[in-house]
Amino acid sequence: LVHGNLDTLWRIPNSQGVDVLKKAKEFYEQEYSSNRMVLVLSSCHTLDELKRLSVKYFGDIKNKDLYVPLRMNPIHDLKKNNVA
């Protein structure tokens, strides 16, 4: 886990009977899927090298074909309302 401290990740949840690691793993299993992700790369490497690196570091992320909620398209909405 990246965010939190001893109180928020252990003492408080533990005092309430919550296993934070178990909850994080459950979230990962239920919500983490490559079809819900977008990878953006910016580099001085060649496209072939970027492809190799992206496959190496992100290629194993499974596609569980999870539902992807529709999101608003801000640019489209601005153009529709003659703002952009």
Solvent accessible surface area in square Angstrom, and as a share of the most:
residue,aa,sasa,rsa
1,L,138,0.69
2,V,137,0.79
3,H,154,0.69
4,G,53,0.51
5,N,89,0.45
6,L,101,0.50
7,D,61,0.32
8,T,70,0.41
9,L,57,0.29
10,W,146,0.51
11,R,130,0.47
12,I,88,0.45
13,P,15,0.09
14,N,80,0.41
15,S,93,0.60
16,Q,129,0.57
17,G,71,0.68
18,V,58,0.33
19,D,80,0.41
20,V,31,0.18
21,L,107,0.53
22,K,117,0.50
23,K,114,0.48
24,A,33,0.25
25,K,119,0.51
26,E,63,0.28
27,F,130,0.54
28,Y,106,0.40
29,E,107,0.48
30,Q,115,0.51
31,E,65,0.29
32,Y,89,0.34
33,S,1,0.00
34,S,37,0.24
35,N,49,0.25
36,R,73,0.27
37,M,71,0.32
38,V,134,0.77
39,L,85,0.42
40,V,126,0.72
41,L,81,0.40
42,S,113,0.73
43,S,56,0.36
44,C,133,0.80
45,H,96,0.43
46,T,94,0.55
47,L,151,0.75
48,D,118,0.61
49,E,52,0.23
50,L,25,0.13
51,K,139,0.59
52,R,124,0.45
53,L,44,0.22
54,S,22,0.14
55,V,93,0.53
56,K,121,0.51
57,Y,140,0.53
58,F,95,0.40
59,G,49,0.47
60,D,135,0.70
61,I,46,0.23
62,K,147,0.62
63,N,97,0.50
64,K,69,0.29
65,D,118,0.61
66,L,42,0.21
67,Y,161,0.61
68,V,55,0.32
69,P,62,0.39
70,L,174,0.87
71,R,177,0.64
72,M,159,0.71
73,N,82,0.42
74,P,89,0.56
75,I,102,0.52
76,H,103,0.46
77,D,35,0.18
78,L,73,0.36
79,K,125,0.53
80,K,135,0.57
81,N,97,0.50
82,N,140,0.72
83,V,104,0.60
84,A,86,0.67
